Amino acid sequence: MPPSSPAARAPRGTPDERRAAFRAGARDYLPVLPAIVAWGVVTGVALVQSGLTLAQALGFSATAFAASAQLATLPLIVAGAPLTVIVLTALMMNLRFVIYSAALKSSLQHVPFGRRMLYGYLTGDMGVVLYLKRVQQDSAWAPRDAYFYGMAVVNWSVWHAASFAGIFAAAWIPRDWGLEFAGTVALLALLVPLCTQLPGAVATVVSAAVGYATLHWPARLGLVVALVAGVASALLVDRVRDARRAEPRA
């Protein structure tokens, strides 16, 4: 990036501003935590009840920070599938993060490379949604990466705590408790407010339609396609809307 570009010159805020932004990010992420806890526990229980040892489950949870990839590859690991199949499945499940990275690029490209790599590792679905919504209000907000980091740290910490809790409590948690349903309900409570804006509504409709059309695709590939289609459609709608706003009025 040329040093003279606006993004390269963008300040990251004073230490006090960055601390305040970090706390704001952590605070704004609190409504998401019920869904994170539910799915973290579900994933931890699934790791143990699938046949992994305690050490294997803990190691898998600690090194693979991606619930969808964990759940998709878990049956393959237990069945002894080839490593290439397991890796490709995990990559397919996480293709949506390519779209997320493209959406985050313009507002975070001024951050040092090492810090961007950390943010990439910590990126989560709802964190991206909430961050982009906040940045739309003020795209030039200096400590915006600290805000993103605050959400990411809370997400990472709570997810691993819930996942580890599920691993250790797997022997006492019956399969018929319906934790998956609880996680889905919690996510729906977050999804509905997002649908009040056009990009969110379009993304929901597109991803639901694509998900239904690809319901019987193997290896849950339809889920990946639906996620990518939903995120891409939201970005497209947002770009078209911004272009129309930028057009000179007669």
Secondary structure, 3 states (H helix, E strand, C coil): CCCCCHHHHCCCCCHHHHHHHHHHHHHHCHHHHHHHHHHHHHHHHHHHHCCCCHHHHHHHHHHCCCHHHHHHHHHHHHCCCCHHHHHHHHHHHCCHHHHHHHHHHHHHCCCCHHHHHHHHHHCCHHHHHHHHHHHHHCCCCCCHHHHHHHHHHHHHHHHHHHHHHHHHHHHHCCHHHCHHHHHHHHHHHHHHHHCCCHHHHHHHHHHHHHHHHCCCCHHHHHHHHHHHHHHHHHHHHHHHHHHHHHCCCC
